[in-house]
């Protein structure tokens, strides 16, 4: 018997004796529940780009930043889109609204890189579940974005990418048939 077989057999015996089964890592499960994560590194992220795309089975919103930190986030479904700071209500097409808040961001001063200068409202692909993305801006270190969806709240997952720093929100589903 090889040493690997002996070790494998011993592991099976220990697992059987303890009633445990090996745990296989699973990918993150999309959820319609609120999702949060703390920011790390310098509080120096500046929003530079926002992109919206449709892929088979999900829509993706990407917020891109200049800076060295890793964005934190709070993402949740809300009844109404309300702008931080002003309290103004933002109207979005669709039946559900996903609020994306990003921590670790700042509003630029003289000599800083340029803040996102794209449109406030980005249309979504008609084939996807998203209707529109509204870029609310940055207020007191937090950047706010709202995502309109057709239909009920859909499961979503949030993660970061680096080089450059990006926050990615994937929303599952397709546009409901009319």
LINHU-V489162 format. One record per pair of residues at least 12 apart in sequence whose ideal C-beta (glycine too) atoms are under 8 Angstrom apart, sorted by sequence separation. I is the first residue (numbers start at 1). J is the second residue. D is the distance in Angstrom with one decimal. If there is no record, write none. Layout:
<<I,J,D> <I,J,D>>
//
This chain:
<<50,62,7.1> <121,133,7.3> <122,134,7.9> <133,145,6.4> <134,146,4.4> <157,169,7.7> <158,170,7.8> <49,62,7.7> <50,63,5.7> <51,64,7.4> <121,134,5.6> <122,135,7.3> <133,146,7.3> <134,147,7.8> <156,169,6.0> <157,170,5.2> <49,63,7.7> <50,64,7.4> <120,134,6.2> <121,135,7.7> <133,147,5.3> <134,148,7.5> <156,170,6.3> <49,64,4.0> <120,135,5.3> <132,147,7.8> <133,148,7.5> <156,171,4.7> <47,63,6.3> <48,64,5.4> <81,97,5.1> <119,135,7.6> <120,136,7.9> <132,148,4.7> <155,171,7.7> <156,172,6.8> <47,64,7.5> <48,65,6.2> <80,97,7.0> <118,135,7.3> <130,147,6.0> <131,148,4.0> <154,171,5.3> <155,172,4.6> <47,65,5.9> <48,66,5.0> <79,97,7.5> <81,99,6.9> <130,148,6.7> <131,149,6.4> <154,172,5.2> <155,173,7.7> <46,65,6.0> <77,96,6.1> <78,97,5.4> <116,135,6.7> <130,149,5.8> <131,150,5.8> <154,173,4.2> <45,65,4.0> <46,66,4.6> <77,97,6.7> <78,98,7.7> <129,149,5.3> <130,150,7.9> <45,66,7.3> <46,67,5.7> <77,98,5.7> <78,99,4.7> <129,150,5.7> <45,67,4.1> <76,98,7.4> <77,99,7.5> <129,151,6.6> <147,169,7.1> <149,171,6.7> <151,173,7.3> <44,67,4.1> <75,98,6.6> <76,99,5.8> <115,138,7.4> <44,68,5.9> <45,69,5.0> <75,99,7.0> <124,148,7.8> <147,171,6.9> <149,173,7.9> <151,175,7.9> <42,67,6.8> <44,69,5.4> <74,99,7.8> <75,100,5.1> <129,154,5.7> <150,175,5.3> <151,176,4.7> <42,68,5.1> <43,69,6.2> <45,71,5.7> <75,101,7.3> <150,176,5.7> <41,68,5.7> <42,69,4.7> <73,100,6.8> <74,101,4.5> <41,69,3.8> <73,101,6.5> <40,69,6.7> <41,70,5.3> <73,102,5.5> <74,103,7.7> <39,69,6.2> <40,70,4.6> <72,102,7.1> <73,103,7.0> <39,70,6.5> <71,102,4.9> <72,103,3.9> <107,138,5.0> <39,71,5.9> <40,72,7.4> <71,103,6.7> <72,104,5.6> <106,138,6.8> <107,139,7.8> <39,72,3.2> <71,104,5.1> <105,138,5.2> <38,72,4.8> <70,104,7.1> <71,105,7.1> <37,72,5.3> <69,104,4.6> <106,141,6.1> <36,72,7.5> <37,73,5.5> <94,130,7.8> <105,141,6.2> <36,73,6.5> <63,100,7.4> <67,104,7.9> <94,131,3.9> <104,141,7.5> <105,142,6.4> <35,73,7.2> <36,74,4.6> <93,131,4.2> <94,132,7.3> <103,141,6.7> <105,143,4.4> <35,74,7.6> <36,75,7.5> <61,100,7.1> <63,102,6.3> <92,131,6.7> <93,132,5.6> <103,142,5.6> <34,74,6.9> <35,75,4.9> <65,105,7.0> <92,132,5.5> <102,142,6.5> <34,75,6.8> <35,76,7.4> <101,142,5.6> <102,143,4.2> <130,171,6.3> <34,76,3.7> <92,134,5.9> <101,143,7.3> <102,144,7.7> <129,171,6.1> <33,76,7.8> <34,77,7.8> <101,144,5.6> <102,145,7.6> <129,172,7.8> <90,134,5.4> <100,144,7.3> <101,145,8.0> <129,173,4.1> <32,77,6.6> <99,144,7.2> <100,145,4.3> <128,173,7.9> <129,174,5.9> <90,136,6.8> <99,145,7.7> <100,146,7.3> <128,174,6.7> <129,175,5.4> <66,113,4.9> <99,146,5.7> <100,147,6.5> <127,174,7.0> <128,175,6.0> <129,176,7.8> <98,146,7.1> <99,147,7.9> <127,175,6.4> <97,146,5.8> <98,147,4.2> <126,175,6.9> <97,147,7.1> <97,148,6.0> <98,149,6.5> <84,136,6.9> <96,148,7.4> <97,149,7.4> <81,134,6.7> <83,136,5.3> <96,149,4.3> <83,137,7.9> <85,139,4.1> <92,146,5.9> <94,148,3.7> <95,149,7.0> <96,150,7.8> <47,102,7.8> <81,136,8.0> <84,139,4.5> <85,140,7.4> <92,147,7.9> <93,148,5.3> <94,149,4.9> <95,150,6.4> <96,151,6.7> <98,153,7.4> <84,140,7.5> <90,146,5.8> <92,148,3.5> <94,150,5.1> <95,151,5.8> <96,152,6.2> <45,102,7.5> <94,151,7.8> <95,152,7.0> <96,153,4.7> <47,105,6.2> <84,142,6.5> <96,154,7.3> <98,156,6.6> <100,158,8.0> <45,104,4.9> <46,105,6.8> <44,104,7.5> <45,105,4.6> <46,106,6.4> <84,144,5.2> <43,104,5.2> <45,106,7.1> <83,144,7.0> <42,104,7.9> <43,105,7.8> <44,106,6.6> <46,108,5.9> <41,104,7.5> <43,106,6.7> <39,103,4.3> <40,104,7.8> <38,103,7.5> <39,104,3.4> <48,113,7.1> <59,124,6.4> <81,146,4.2> <102,167,5.7> <46,112,6.7> <48,114,7.3> <50,116,6.3> <59,125,7.2> <46,113,5.5> <48,115,7.5> <49,116,6.4> <100,167,7.5> <47,115,6.2> <48,116,5.7> <50,118,6.1> <46,115,6.1> <47,116,4.4> <49,118,7.0> <59,128,4.1> <61,130,7.6> <100,169,5.8> <52,122,5.1> <54,124,7.1> <58,128,7.9> <59,129,5.8> <52,123,7.6> <54,125,3.5> <59,130,4.5> <98,169,7.4> <50,122,6.3> <52,124,5.4> <53,125,7.1> <61,133,5.7> <52,125,7.5> <54,127,5.4> <98,171,6.8> <54,128,3.8> <54,130,7.7> <77,153,4.5> <52,130,6.7> <63,143,7.1> <52,133,5.2> <75,156,6.7> <63,145,6.6> <50,133,6.8> <75,158,5.1> <61,145,7.2> <50,135,5.4> <73,158,5.6> <61,147,6.0> <47,135,7.8> <71,160,6.0> <70,160,5.7> <47,138,6.4> <70,162,7.2> <71,165,6.2> <73,167,5.9> <75,169,6.2> <50,145,7.1> <70,165,6.5> <47,143,5.3> <69,165,6.8> <71,167,4.8> <68,165,7.7> <43,141,6.6> <66,164,6.7> <67,165,6.1> <65,164,6.5> <66,165,7.8> <64,164,5.7> <65,165,4.3> <64,165,7.3> <65,166,6.9> <64,166,5.0> <65,167,7.6> <63,166,6.5> <62,166,5.5> <63,167,4.5> <62,167,7.4> <63,168,8.0> <62,168,5.4> <61,168,7.4> <62,169,8.0> <60,168,6.4> <61,169,4.6> <60,169,7.1> <60,170,5.3> <61,171,7.5> <59,170,7.3> <60,171,7.8> <58,170,4.9> <59,171,4.9> <58,171,6.1> <58,172,5.0> <59,173,7.8> <57,172,6.6> <58,173,7.1> <48,164,7.7> <57,173,7.6> <57,174,7.2> <45,165,5.9> <32,153,4.5> <35,156,7.4> <37,158,7.3> <32,154,6.6> <35,157,7.5> <32,155,5.2> <35,158,5.1> <37,160,8.0> <31,155,5.5> <32,156,7.0> <30,155,3.5> <31,156,7.0> <29,155,7.8> <30,156,5.7> <31,157,7.4> <30,157,4.6> <29,157,7.7> <28,157,5.3> <28,159,7.5> <30,170,7.1> <30,172,5.0>>
//
